[in-house]
C-alpha cells in the first residue's frame, strides 16, 4: 500500500512537471503567436491592396515617389 501511494505521488509530480512550461517554452509560444498574428495582418493588407481600385494604387505610388524625391533633395 505504501509503495502504491509512493508511485502515485511520483506519477503526480511527473504530470505536474509536464504541465508546467519552462520560461523558454512560454517565450517561444508568445513569439510564435506574435509571428502568426503579424503574418495574418500582412496577408489582410495584401488582400486589401489587391482589391483596391487602380486610382488608389497610383495615388500611393505618387505619394511614395514624392517622398523619395524629397529625401534625395535633402541629402
PDB file as gemmi writes it, atoms N, CA and C in Angstrom:
CRYST1    1.000    1.000    1.000  90.00  90.00  90.00 P 1                      
ATOM      1  N   UNK A   1       0.830  -1.192   0.000  1.00  0.00           N  
ATOM      2  CA  UNK A   1       0.000   0.000   0.000  1.00  0.00           C  
ATOM      3  C   UNK A   1       0.880   1.264   0.000  1.00  0.00           C  
ATOM      4  N   UNK A   2       1.932   1.224   0.784  1.00  0.00           N  
ATOM      5  CA  UNK A   2       2.844   2.352   0.839  1.00  0.00           C  
ATOM      6  C   UNK A   2       3.515   2.580  -0.513  1.00  0.00           C  
ATOM      7  N   UNK A   3       3.906   1.486  -1.121  1.00  0.00           N  
ATOM      8  CA  UNK A   3       4.560   1.572  -2.432  1.00  0.00           C  
ATOM      9  C   UNK A   3       3.601   2.158  -3.473  1.00  0.00           C  
ATOM     10  N   UNK A   4       2.373   1.744  -3.412  1.00  0.00           N  
ATOM     11  CA  UNK A   4       1.363   2.260  -4.355  1.00  0.00           C  
ATOM     12  C   UNK A   4       1.186   3.759  -4.179  1.00  0.00           C  
ATOM     13  N   UNK A   5       1.116   4.196  -2.934  1.00  0.00           N  
ATOM     14  CA  UNK A   5       0.951   5.624  -2.660  1.00  0.00           C  
ATOM     15  C   UNK A   5       2.178   6.398  -3.143  1.00  0.00           C  
ATOM     16  N   UNK A   6       3.370   5.858  -2.900  1.00  0.00           N  
ATOM     17  CA  UNK A   6       4.599   6.499  -3.346  1.00  0.00           C  
ATOM     18  C   UNK A   6       4.628   6.602  -4.870  1.00  0.00           C  
ATOM     19  N   UNK A   7       4.244   5.525  -5.558  1.00  0.00           N  
ATOM     20  CA  UNK A   7       4.206   5.539  -7.023  1.00  0.00           C  
ATOM     21  C   UNK A   7       3.208   6.579  -7.534  1.00  0.00           C  
ATOM     22  N   UNK A   8       2.089   6.671  -6.825  1.00  0.00           N  
ATOM     23  CA  UNK A   8       1.067   7.636  -7.218  1.00  0.00           C  
ATOM     24  C   UNK A   8       1.592   9.069  -7.060  1.00  0.00           C  
ATOM     25  N   UNK A   9       2.299   9.350  -5.990  1.00  0.00           N  
ATOM     26  CA  UNK A   9       2.856  10.677  -5.749  1.00  0.00           C  
ATOM     27  C   UNK A   9       3.903  10.996  -6.806  1.00  0.00           C  
ATOM     28  N   UNK A  10       4.742  10.027  -7.130  1.00  0.00           N  
ATOM     29  CA  UNK A  10       5.768  10.223  -8.159  1.00  0.00           C  
ATOM     30  C   UNK A  10       5.116  10.513  -9.501  1.00  0.00           C  
ATOM     31  N   UNK A  11       4.109   9.742  -9.826  1.00  0.00           N  
ATOM     32  CA  UNK A  11       3.406   9.942 -11.100  1.00  0.00           C  
ATOM     33  C   UNK A  11       2.758  11.325 -11.150  1.00  0.00           C  
ATOM     34  N   UNK A  12       2.177  11.746 -10.040  1.00  0.00           N  
ATOM     35  CA  UNK A  12       1.533  13.056  -9.974  1.00  0.00           C  
ATOM     36  C   UNK A  12       2.560  14.170 -10.162  1.00  0.00           C  
ATOM     37  N   UNK A  13       3.722  14.041  -9.556  1.00  0.00           N  
ATOM     38  CA  UNK A  13       4.772  15.051  -9.710  1.00  0.00           C  
ATOM     39  C   UNK A  13       5.260  15.116 -11.149  1.00  0.00           C  
ATOM     40  N   UNK A  14       5.384  13.958 -11.791  1.00  0.00           N  
ATOM     41  CA  UNK A  14       5.813  13.943 -13.192  1.00  0.00           C  
ATOM     42  C   UNK A  14       4.796  14.640 -14.089  1.00  0.00           C  
ATOM     43  N   UNK A  15       3.516  14.400 -13.839  1.00  0.00           N  
ATOM     44  CA  UNK A  15       2.463  15.051 -14.622  1.00  0.00           C  
ATOM     45  C   UNK A  15       2.495  16.562 -14.420  1.00  0.00           C  
ATOM     46  N   UNK A  16       2.703  17.001 -13.197  1.00  0.00           N  
ATOM     47  CA  UNK A  16       2.778  18.434 -12.919  1.00  0.00           C  
ATOM     48  C   UNK A  16       3.974  19.058 -13.625  1.00  0.00           C  
ATOM     49  N   UNK A  17       5.077  18.341 -13.641  1.00  0.00           N  
ATOM     50  CA  UNK A  17       6.276  18.847 -14.309  1.00  0.00           C  
ATOM     51  C   UNK A  17       6.027  18.988 -15.808  1.00  0.00           C  
ATOM     52  N   UNK A  18       5.295  18.066 -16.388  1.00  0.00           N  
ATOM     53  CA  UNK A  18       4.997  18.140 -17.818  1.00  0.00           C  
ATOM     54  C   UNK A  18       4.026  19.279 -18.112  1.00  0.00           C  
ATOM     55  N   UNK A  19       3.089  19.500 -17.216  1.00  0.00           N  
ATOM     56  CA  UNK A  19       2.116  20.574 -17.415  1.00  0.00           C  
ATOM     57  C   UNK A  19       2.778  21.941 -17.281  1.00  0.00           C  
ATOM     58  N   UNK A  20       3.707  22.054 -16.357  1.00  0.00           N  
ATOM     59  CA  UNK A  20       4.416  23.313 -16.158  1.00  0.00           C  
ATOM     60  C   UNK A  20       5.342  23.541 -17.329  1.00  0.00           C  
ATOM     61  N   UNK A  21       5.239  24.677 -17.915  1.00  0.00           N  
ATOM     62  CA  UNK A  21       6.090  25.002 -19.049  1.00  0.00           C  
ATOM     63  C   UNK A  21       7.240  25.871 -18.578  1.00  0.00           C  
ATOM     64  N   UNK A  22       8.368  25.632 -19.164  1.00  0.00           N  
ATOM     65  CA  UNK A  22       9.535  26.429 -18.794  1.00  0.00           C  
ATOM     66  C   UNK A  22       9.387  27.842 -19.365  1.00  0.00           C  
ATOM     67  N   UNK A  23      10.216  28.737 -18.870  1.00  0.00           N  
ATOM     68  CA  UNK A  23      10.199  30.117 -19.353  1.00  0.00           C  
ATOM     69  C   UNK A  23      10.497  30.168 -20.852  1.00  0.00           C  
ATOM     70  N   UNK A  24      11.412  29.321 -21.279  1.00  0.00           N  
ATOM     71  CA  UNK A  24      11.766  29.281 -22.694  1.00  0.00           C  
ATOM     72  C   UNK A  24      10.569  28.857 -23.544  1.00  0.00           C  
ATOM     73  N   UNK A  25       9.867  27.821 -23.106  1.00  0.00           N  
ATOM     74  CA  UNK A  25       8.704  27.363 -23.855  1.00  0.00           C  
ATOM     75  C   UNK A  25       7.629  28.445 -23.925  1.00  0.00           C  
ATOM     76  N   UNK A  26       7.428  29.157 -22.830  1.00  0.00           N  
ATOM     77  CA  UNK A  26       6.429  30.222 -22.792  1.00  0.00           C  
ATOM     78  C   UNK A  26       6.811  31.333 -23.767  1.00  0.00           C  
ATOM     79  N   UNK A  27       8.072  31.736 -23.758  1.00  0.00           N  
ATOM     80  CA  UNK A  27       8.535  32.790 -24.665  1.00  0.00           C  
ATOM     81  C   UNK A  27       8.427  32.345 -26.119  1.00  0.00           C  
ATOM     82  N   UNK A  28       8.753  31.088 -26.383  1.00  0.00           N  
ATOM     83  CA  UNK A  28       8.644  30.581 -27.754  1.00  0.00           C  
ATOM     84  C   UNK A  28       7.192  30.584 -28.225  1.00  0.00           C  
ATOM     85  N   UNK A  29       6.274  30.212 -27.345  1.00  0.00           N  
ATOM     86  CA  UNK A  29       4.860  30.239 -27.707  1.00  0.00           C  
ATOM     87  C   UNK A  29       4.386  31.667 -27.972  1.00  0.00           C  
ATOM     88  N   UNK A  30       4.833  32.608 -27.138  1.00  0.00           N  
ATOM     89  CA  UNK A  30       4.461  34.011 -27.351  1.00  0.00           C  
ATOM     90  C   UNK A  30       4.980  34.499 -28.697  1.00  0.00           C  
ATOM     91  N   UNK A  31       6.231  34.165 -28.996  1.00  0.00           N  
ATOM     92  CA  UNK A  31       6.840  34.591 -30.261  1.00  0.00           C  
ATOM     93  C   UNK A  31       6.101  33.986 -31.443  1.00  0.00           C  
ATOM     94  N   UNK A  32       5.738  32.708 -31.317  1.00  0.00           N  
ATOM     95  CA  UNK A  32       5.011  32.043 -32.400  1.00  0.00           C  
ATOM     96  C   UNK A  32       3.660  32.714 -32.640  1.00  0.00           C  
ATOM     97  N   UNK A  33       2.948  33.016 -31.564  1.00  0.00           N  
ATOM     98  CA  UNK A  33       1.651  33.673 -31.697  1.00  0.00           C  
ATOM     99  C   UNK A  33       1.804  35.052 -32.315  1.00  0.00           C  
ATOM    100  N   UNK A  34       2.825  35.779 -31.908  1.00  0.00           N  
ATOM    101  CA  UNK A  34       3.054  37.121 -32.446  1.00  0.00           C  
ATOM    102  C   UNK A  34       3.362  37.049 -33.937  1.00  0.00           C  
ATOM    103  N   UNK A  35       4.200  36.092 -34.340  1.00  0.00           N  
ATOM    104  CA  UNK A  35       4.531  35.935 -35.759  1.00  0.00           C  
ATOM    105  C   UNK A  35       3.303  35.544 -36.576  1.00  0.00           C  
ATOM    106  N   UNK A  36       2.478  34.666 -36.025  1.00  0.00           N  
ATOM    107  CA  UNK A  36       1.256  34.282 -36.726  1.00  0.00           C  
ATOM    108  C   UNK A  36       0.331  35.481 -36.902  1.00  0.00           C  
ATOM    109  N   UNK A  37       0.224  36.304 -35.863  1.00  0.00           N  
ATOM    110  CA  UNK A  37      -0.629  37.486 -35.934  1.00  0.00           C  
ATOM    111  C   UNK A  37      -0.096  38.470 -36.980  1.00  0.00           C  
ATOM    112  N   UNK A  38       1.207  38.689 -36.992  1.00  0.00           N  
ATOM    113  CA  UNK A  38       1.801  39.590 -37.977  1.00  0.00           C  
ATOM    114  C   UNK A  38       1.594  39.065 -39.393  1.00  0.00           C  
ATOM    115  N   UNK A  39       1.709  37.768 -39.564  1.00  0.00           N  
ATOM    116  CA  UNK A  39       1.506  37.158 -40.873  1.00  0.00           C  
ATOM    117  C   UNK A  39       0.063  37.353 -41.345  1.00  0.00           C  
ATOM    118  N   UNK A  40      -0.900  37.190 -40.439  1.00  0.00           N  
ATOM    119  CA  UNK A  40      -2.299  37.408 -40.789  1.00  0.00           C  
ATOM    120  C   UNK A  40      -2.551  38.861 -41.178  1.00  0.00           C  
ATOM    121  N   UNK A  41      -1.979  39.789 -40.418  1.00  0.00           N  
ATOM    122  CA  UNK A  41      -2.150  41.211 -40.737  1.00  0.00           C  
ATOM    123  C   UNK A  41      -1.539  41.536 -42.091  1.00  0.00           C  
ATOM    124  N   UNK A  42      -0.376  40.974 -42.361  1.00  0.00           N  
ATOM    125  CA  UNK A  42       0.287  41.200 -43.643  1.00  0.00           C  
ATOM    126  C   UNK A  42      -0.563  40.649 -44.788  1.00  0.00           C  
ATOM    127  N   UNK A  43      -1.127  39.487 -44.570  1.00  0.00           N  
ATOM    128  CA  UNK A  43      -1.961  38.865 -45.597  1.00  0.00           C  
ATOM    129  C   UNK A  43      -3.221  39.700 -45.850  1.00  0.00           C  
ATOM    130  N   UNK A  44      -3.834  40.209 -44.787  1.00  0.00           N  
ATOM    131  CA  UNK A  44      -5.018  41.052 -44.939  1.00  0.00           C  
ATOM    132  C   UNK A  44      -4.685  42.320 -45.716  1.00  0.00           C  
ATOM    133  N   UNK A  45      -3.538  42.923 -45.396  1.00  0.00           N  
ATOM    134  CA  UNK A  45      -3.117  44.144 -46.073  1.00  0.00           C  
ATOM    135  C   UNK A  45      -2.909  43.884 -47.563  1.00  0.00           C  
ATOM    136  N   UNK A  46      -2.279  42.770 -47.891  1.00  0.00           N  
ATOM    137  CA  UNK A  46      -2.066  42.430 -49.298  1.00  0.00           C  
ATOM    138  C   UNK A  46      -3.390  42.238 -50.020  1.00  0.00           C  
ATOM    139  N   UNK A  47      -4.334  41.568 -49.366  1.00  0.00           N  
ATOM    140  CA  UNK A  47      -5.645  41.348 -49.980  1.00  0.00           C  
ATOM    141  C   UNK A  47      -6.357  42.676 -50.211  1.00  0.00           C  
ATOM    142  N   UNK A  48      -6.255  43.582 -49.249  1.00  0.00           N  
ATOM    143  CA  UNK A  48      -6.888  44.890 -49.398  1.00  0.00           C  
ATOM    144  C   UNK A  48      -6.266  45.662 -50.552  1.00  0.00           C  
ATOM    145  N   UNK A  49      -4.952  45.577 -50.676  1.00  0.00           N  
ATOM    146  CA  UNK A  49      -4.274  46.284 -51.752  1.00  0.00           C  
ATOM    147  C   UNK A  49      -4.619  45.685 -53.114  1.00  0.00           C  
ATOM    148  N   UNK A  50      -4.774  44.388 -53.169  1.00  0.00           N  
ATOM    149  CA  UNK A  50      -5.126  43.746 -54.434  1.00  0.00           C  
ATOM    150  C   UNK A  50      -6.548  44.118 -54.851  1.00  0.00           C  
ATOM    151  N   UNK A  51      -7.414  44.298 -53.872  1.00  0.00           N  
ATOM    152  CA  UNK A  51      -8.809  44.617 -54.169  1.00  0.00           C  
ATOM    153  C   UNK A  51      -9.053  46.112 -54.335  1.00  0.00           C  
ATOM    154  N   UNK A  52      -8.038  46.929 -54.092  1.00  0.00           N  
ATOM    155  CA  UNK A  52      -8.196  48.376 -54.190  1.00  0.00           C  
ATOM    156  C   UNK A  52      -8.321  48.805 -55.651  1.00  0.00           C  
ATOM    157  N   UNK A  53      -9.081  49.855 -55.898  1.00  0.00           N  
ATOM    158  CA  UNK A  53      -9.185  50.375 -57.267  1.00  0.00           C  
ATOM    159  C   UNK A  53      -7.839  50.894 -57.758  1.00  0.00           C  
ATOM    160  N   UNK A  54      -7.684  50.987 -59.052  1.00  0.00           N  
ATOM    161  CA  UNK A  54      -6.419  51.373 -59.668  1.00  0.00           C  
ATOM    162  C   UNK A  54      -5.976  52.772 -59.234  1.00  0.00           C  
ATOM    163  N   UNK A  55      -6.915  53.724 -59.107  1.00  0.00           N  
ATOM    164  CA  UNK A  55      -6.529  55.092 -58.761  1.00  0.00           C  
ATOM    165  C   UNK A  55      -5.937  55.169 -57.356  1.00  0.00           C  
ATOM    166  N   UNK A  56      -6.352  54.286 -56.463  1.00  0.00           N  
ATOM    167  CA  UNK A  56      -5.791  54.273 -55.110  1.00  0.00           C  
ATOM    168  C   UNK A  56      -4.349  53.795 -55.164  1.00  0.00           C  
ATOM    169  N   UNK A  57      -4.092  52.797 -55.980  1.00  0.00           N  
ATOM    170  CA  UNK A  57      -2.730  52.278 -56.126  1.00  0.00           C  
ATOM    171  C   UNK A  57      -1.808  53.343 -56.712  1.00  0.00           C  
ATOM    172  N   UNK A  58      -2.291  54.050 -57.730  1.00  0.00           N  
ATOM    173  CA  UNK A  58      -1.480  55.090 -58.377  1.00  0.00           C  
ATOM    174  C   UNK A  58      -1.195  56.214 -57.393  1.00  0.00           C  
ATOM    175  N   UNK A  59      -2.191  56.597 -56.615  1.00  0.00           N  
ATOM    176  CA  UNK A  59      -2.021  57.658 -55.632  1.00  0.00           C  
ATOM    177  C   UNK A  59      -0.936  57.262 -54.618  1.00  0.00           C  
ATOM    178  N   UNK A  60      -0.956  56.020 -54.179  1.00  0.00           N  
ATOM    179  CA  UNK A  60       0.063  55.538 -53.246  1.00  0.00           C  
ATOM    180  C   UNK A  60       1.450  55.586 -53.866  1.00  0.00           C  
ATOM    181  N   UNK A  61       1.547  55.201 -55.122  1.00  0.00           N  
ATOM    182  CA  UNK A  61       2.837  55.243 -55.813  1.00  0.00           C  
ATOM    183  C   UNK A  61       3.338  56.678 -55.946  1.00  0.00           C  
ATOM    184  N   UNK A  62       2.443  57.611 -56.282  1.00  0.00           N  
ATOM    185  CA  UNK A  62       2.836  59.012 -56.412  1.00  0.00           C  
ATOM    186  C   UNK A  62       3.323  59.579 -55.078  1.00  0.00           C  
ATOM    187  N   UNK A  63       2.617  59.240 -54.020  1.00  0.00           N  
ATOM    188  CA  UNK A  63       2.994  59.734 -52.699  1.00  0.00           C  
ATOM    189  C   UNK A  63       4.382  59.200 -52.322  1.00  0.00           C  
ATOM    190  N   UNK A  64       4.597  57.921 -52.577  1.00  0.00           N  
ATOM    191  CA  UNK A  64       5.885  57.306 -52.249  1.00  0.00           C  
ATOM    192  C   UNK A  64       7.005  57.923 -53.090  1.00  0.00           C  
ATOM    193  N   UNK A  65       6.734  58.155 -54.364  1.00  0.00           N  
ATOM    194  CA  UNK A  65       7.727  58.768 -55.253  1.00  0.00           C  
ATOM    195  C   UNK A  65       8.051  60.179 -54.781  1.00  0.00           C  
ATOM    196  N   UNK A  66       7.046  60.934 -54.376  1.00  0.00           N  
ATOM    197  CA  UNK A  66       7.256  62.295 -53.887  1.00  0.00           C  
ATOM    198  C   UNK A  66       8.116  62.307 -52.634  1.00  0.00           C  
ATOM    199  N   UNK A  67       7.924  61.358 -51.752  1.00  0.00           N  
ATOM    200  CA  UNK A  67       8.733  61.275 -50.540  1.00  0.00           C  
ATOM    201  C   UNK A  67      10.174  60.928 -50.872  1.00  0.00           C  
ATOM    202  N   UNK A  68      10.377  60.036 -51.826  1.00  0.00           N  
ATOM    203  CA  UNK A  68      11.728  59.648 -52.221  1.00  0.00           C  
ATOM    204  C   UNK A  68      12.469  60.836 -52.831  1.00  0.00           C  
ATOM    205  N   UNK A  69      11.772  61.628 -53.644  1.00  0.00           N  
ATOM    206  CA  UNK A  69      12.399  62.802 -54.272  1.00  0.00           C  
ATOM    207  C   UNK A  69      12.772  63.807 -53.184  1.00  0.00           C  
ATOM    208  N   UNK A  70      11.908  64.029 -52.222  1.00  0.00           N  
ATOM    209  CA  UNK A  70      12.170  64.979 -51.146  1.00  0.00           C  
ATOM    210  C   UNK A  70      13.382  64.530 -50.324  1.00  0.00           C  
ATOM    211  N   UNK A  71      13.482  63.251 -50.063  1.00  0.00           N  
ATOM    212  CA  UNK A  71      14.638  62.750 -49.310  1.00  0.00           C  
ATOM    213  C   UNK A  71      15.920  62.880 -50.111  1.00  0.00           C  
ATOM    214  N   UNK A  72      15.841  62.653 -51.392  1.00  0.00           N  
ATOM    215  CA  UNK A  72      17.022  62.749 -52.249  1.00  0.00           C  
ATOM    216  C   UNK A  72      17.508  64.199 -52.298  1.00  0.00           C  
ATOM    217  N   UNK A  73      16.598  65.163 -52.333  1.00  0.00           N  
ATOM    218  CA  UNK A  73      16.975  66.559 -52.378  1.00  0.00           C  
ATOM    219  C   UNK A  73      17.604  67.017 -51.065  1.00  0.00           C  
ATOM    220  N   UNK A  74      17.176  66.432 -49.952  1.00  0.00           N  
ATOM    221  CA  UNK A  74      17.734  66.793 -48.658  1.00  0.00           C  
ATOM    222  C   UNK A  74      19.146  66.280 -48.504  1.00  0.00           C  
ATOM    223  N   UNK A  75      19.448  65.168 -49.140  1.00  0.00           N  
ATOM    224  CA  UNK A  75      20.788  64.558 -48.991  1.00  0.00           C  
ATOM    225  C   UNK A  75      21.863  65.269 -49.720  1.00  0.00           C  
TER     226      UNK A  75                                                      
END                                                                             
